[in-house]
Amino acid sequence: MRGGGFLRIRGVSAWETLRVGFAGAMAVALAVDAVLGWPEQLFRLAGHPVTWLGRLIDRVDETCNRDSDSPAFRRAAGVMATLLVIALPTALAWIIQVQLTTGWSRILIAGILAWPLLALRSLRDHVAAVARPLQSGELEAARSAVSRIVGRDPADLDEAGIARASIESLAENTSDGVIAPVFWGAIFGLPGLVGYKTINTLDSMIGHRTPRHKAFGWAAARIDDLANFIPARLTGFLFAVLSGQPANALSCMMKDARSHRSINAGWPEAAIAGALGVRLSGPRIYDGMPTNEPWLNGATRDPLAADIAQALKLYGRTMWLLAAVLVILALA
């Protein structure tokens, strides 16, 4: 024992050794997800960890979020329920992690366990499924594809609207679906990754400002904001520096990101808008109701189908850099 009680291994603390293992595990998870995604046959057979979390959240929502309770009581119940739902799978992940063997086998097993909680391939495939019919002029097929990745009404979207929706989804979900889980997983291992995915799933299910969830989902939305604060800005920075227009992307991000309705999503979206030289966000329709959102990079042109392909190339470069950084950390 030495220096503050940390176990030393060849001059390196046990915690530092674990941190290196976490980076390696995230690199393994990225590689497996890039190759396999989450196969449809496996989904039919066993579902997916996020759907398992969804069933737990649904049960908690049905049990604890009662319309007859006051808003103050529902907010308090939401705080307690949110913390409990986060704690349960995170504690299970910690128990699993401490049981793993040491060395490269630990990294490999942890990476395979982390793989289902990343969305690298799924995100790429869903956005590419919009680009292909849109480039061929098949608007109905493109609207159908984009409806699977955005919440807005696609019925009246033209080529620019479809392209805008898919690029925005790519930008936001690069942060939520890949960068953020890898970020927390590289720092805290499986508990960090599982905790983040639980927080993100809670926000997607109950973190909305609807009459039912405005009070009960308050804690879920605020915790998700905190969990994504650094990853969203990191994603925007990576988009900017890896683009062909880093000065434009950084300038747009710093100028327009804060005008977005989300304190986090505006950063990667503004960065990719500047990188591609297109305008994003702006007015749209949710649940039949128009919303007058401000533009990001509003003085530029509307995006087209070809811009989705460019956005996917930028996404690919970002994933390669992320993987390289993780490998370097694991081997350092």
Summary of the structure (lengths in Angstrom):
residues: 332
radius of gyration: 20.7
end to end distance: 23.7
largest distance: 67.5
contacts: 1138
relative contact order: 0.13
helix: 71%
strand: 5%
